[in-house]
Amino acid sequence: FDLSLDAEGMVVSMIAVGQLPGAFLGGVVTDGYGRRPAIVLQNCLYLAGAIMTAQARSIGVLLAGQFVVGIGVAVSVASNLAYITEVVPKERAGGLI
């Protein structure tokens, strides 16, 4: 793509925009269904976003892919922190979170 500076900024910031609904979704999925489904969901979102971004032939698809990756990032915060606190021994947990 031959993007302007404004378009480049939109592509980069779209991950942060995707984190807004992802933060809500991550909490709902982790609380309602558990860590494992939330981690599976985050991985599916990462994969879908990466495929969309890699195969994008237009700026709209590129932005959508970045948005999906942003949702995955926010879901991972909720689910991975819960997983780490439950699995890691207490004496090591402080350095991992």
PEQUINOR-V531842 format. One record per helix or strand of 3 or more residues. SS is the DSSP state (helix for helix, strand for strand). FROM is the first residue (numbers start at 1). LEN is the number of residues. Records with the same first field share a line. If there is no record, write none. Layout:
SS=FROM-LEN + FROM-LEN
This chain:
helix=5-29 + 35-21 + 59-29 + 90-7
